[in-house]
């Protein structure tokens, strides 16, 4: 098992694909993970460089859609050893953060309960949280690269566990941040007797946070 882990750690993001006995193309989890990281990086860069909120989001949405193929395929990968699965989960959490950002901020852009200034602030908040998550993913990539071969298995897995837990915390924070912003809109709409519109916009699934 240790030999498998050591070989796995030489691959990008510590992921393993099983070799098919038949002549079929095998999905490479490491390539998918790299695609998600690149997509998240591009979203952060786009959000940081475009000043107009509407133009900003259109570009962010475009980058997300381009990277969504990697995200969807990586979710379907199941043939991973236990330790590589923890890395997969970490990468998917960052993908989830991107998804929460794009899906929910897109709805907020059509919510008249937010001013343009508030939308800009909310967008900046999402960007900051995604950036922190992405930086952790970069750290994970570095510790399993060839430059960290001096680490033993326990040290490497301790770092992977720490990064996973920190990314998970950011994932929870983004969910909380999203629901708090939606709750602000709902309370404003309620004062205008317009709560039904907000519920239709964001979906009834979020009612428990309101």
C-alpha positions in Angstrom: 0.0 0.0 0.0 2.9 2.4 0.8 4.4 1.7 -2.6 1.1 2.6 -4.2 0.9 5.9 -2.3 4.5 6.8 -3.1 3.9 6.3 -6.8 0.6 8.1 -6.6 2.2 11.1 -5.0 4.4 11.5 -8.1 1.4 12.2 -10.2 -0.4 15.6 -10.3 -2.6 16.0 -7.3 -1.9 12.5 -6.1 -4.5 10.8 -8.3 -4.6 7.4 -9.9 -6.4 6.1 -12.9 -6.8 2.3 -13.4 -5.4 0.9 -16.6 -8.1 -0.7 -18.7 -7.6 -4.2 -19.8 -9.6 -3.5 -23.0 -8.5 -0.8 -25.4 -10.7 2.0 -24.1 -9.6 5.5 -23.3 -9.3 5.9 -19.5 -10.2 9.2 -17.8 -7.2 10.8 -16.2 -8.2 12.2 -12.8 -5.0 14.3 -12.5 -5.8 16.1 -15.8 -9.3 16.8 -14.6 -8.0 18.1 -11.3 -5.6 20.4 -13.2 -8.5 21.7 -15.3 -10.6 22.6 -12.2 -7.6 24.4 -10.7 -6.9 26.3 -13.9 -10.6 27.2 -14.2 -10.8 28.5 -10.6 -7.6 30.5 -11.2 -9.1 32.1 -14.3 -12.3 33.0 -12.4 -10.3 34.7 -9.7 -8.2 36.6 -12.2 -11.2 37.6 -14.3 -13.1 38.8 -11.2 -10.1 40.9 -10.1 -9.4 42.6 -13.4 -12.9 43.6 -14.8 -14.5 46.6 -13.1 -18.0 46.5 -14.6 -20.1 44.1 -12.5 -22.3 42.8 -15.4 -19.3 42.4 -17.8 -17.4 40.8 -14.9 -20.0 38.1 -14.3 -20.4 37.4 -18.0 -16.7 36.6 -18.2 -16.7 34.6 -15.0 -19.7 32.6 -16.2 -17.9 31.9 -19.5 -14.8 30.6 -17.7 -16.9 28.4 -15.4 -18.8 26.8 -18.2 -15.5 26.0 -20.0 -14.2 24.3 -16.9 -17.4 22.5 -15.9 -16.6 19.5 -18.1 -13.6 18.8 -15.8 -15.7 19.2 -12.7 -18.5 16.9 -13.9 -16.1 14.2 -15.0 -14.0 14.2 -11.9 -17.2 13.8 -9.8 -17.8 10.5 -11.7 -14.4 9.1 -11.0 -14.6 6.2 -8.5 -11.6 4.1 -9.2 -9.2 5.8 -6.7 -7.3 4.5 -3.7 -8.4 5.9 -0.4 -5.7 8.5 -0.1 -6.1 9.8 -3.6 -9.9 10.0 -3.0 -9.2 12.6 -0.2 -7.3 14.7 -2.8 -10.2 14.3 -5.3 -12.7 15.5 -2.6 -10.5 18.5 -2.0 -10.4 19.5 -5.6 -14.2 19.0 -6.0 -14.8 21.3 -3.0 -13.0 24.0 -4.9 -15.2 23.2 -7.9 -18.2 23.5 -5.7 -17.2 26.9 -4.5 -16.9 28.0 -8.2 -20.3 26.5 -8.8 -22.0 28.2 -5.8 -20.4 31.5 -6.9 -21.6 31.4 -10.5 -25.1 29.9 -9.9 -26.1 32.1 -7.0 -24.4 35.4 -8.1 -26.1 35.0 -11.5 -29.5 35.0 -9.7 -28.4 38.0 -7.5 -27.6 39.9 -10.7 -31.4 39.7 -11.5 -32.5 40.6 -7.9 -33.7 44.2 -7.7 -33.3 44.1 -3.9 -29.5 44.6 -4.4 -27.9 47.8 -5.6 -25.1 47.8 -8.1 -22.7 48.8 -5.3 -23.9 45.9 -3.2 -23.6 43.4 -6.1 -20.0 44.6 -6.6 -19.2 44.0 -3.0 -20.9 40.6 -3.0 -18.9 39.6 -6.1 -15.7 40.7 -4.5 -16.6 38.6 -1.5 -17.0 35.5 -3.6 -13.8 36.2 -5.4 -11.9 36.5 -2.1 -13.3 33.2 -0.8 -12.6 31.4 -4.1 -9.1 32.8 -4.1 -8.3 31.4 -0.6 -9.6 28.0 -1.7 -7.5 28.1 -4.8 -4.4 29.0 -3.0 -4.9 26.0 -0.7 -5.3 23.8 -3.8 -2.0 25.2 -5.2 -0.4 24.3 -1.9 -1.7 20.7 -2.2 -0.3 20.5 -5.7 3.1 21.6 -4.5 3.5 19.2 -1.6 2.8 16.2 -3.9 5.2 17.3 -6.6 8.7 16.0 -7.1 10.2 18.9 -5.0 8.6 17.4 -1.9 9.9 13.8 -2.2 11.7 14.2 1.1 8.3 14.0 2.9 7.4 10.6 4.2 3.9 9.2 3.7 2.6 10.3 7.1 3.9 13.9 6.6 2.4 14.1 3.1 -1.0 12.7 4.3 -1.0 15.0 7.3 -0.7 18.0 4.9 -3.4 16.6 2.6 -5.7 16.2 5.5 -5.0 19.7 6.7 -5.6 21.2 3.3 -8.8 19.2 2.9 -10.2 20.5 6.2 -9.3 24.1 5.4 -10.9 23.9 2.0 -13.9 22.3 3.5 -14.2 25.2 6.0 -14.1 27.7 3.1 -16.7 25.7 1.3 -19.0 26.0 4.3 -18.2 29.7 4.6 -19.2 30.3 0.9 -22.5 28.4 1.5 -23.1 30.6 4.6 -22.2 33.7 2.8 -24.6 32.9 0.0 -27.5 32.2 2.3 -26.9 35.3 4.3 -27.0 37.4 1.2 -30.2 35.7 0.0 -31.7 36.3 3.4 -31.0 40.0 3.1 -32.9 40.1 -0.2 -35.8 38.0 1.3 -36.2 40.4 4.3 -36.2 43.4 2.0 -38.8 41.7 -0.3 -40.9 40.8 2.7 -41.3 44.5 3.6 -42.5 45.1 0.0 -44.9 42.1 0.0 -42.7 40.7 -2.7 -41.3 37.6 -0.9 -42.8 35.1 -3.4 -40.7 36.6 -6.2 -37.5 36.1 -4.2 -38.5 32.5 -3.3 -39.1 31.8 -7.0 -35.8 33.3 -7.9 -33.6 31.4 -5.5 -35.7 28.3 -5.0 -37.6 27.0 -2.0 -34.7 24.8 -0.9 -33.1 27.8 0.8 -36.0 28.7 2.9 -34.6 27.2 6.1 -31.8 29.9 6.0 -34.3 32.7 5.9 
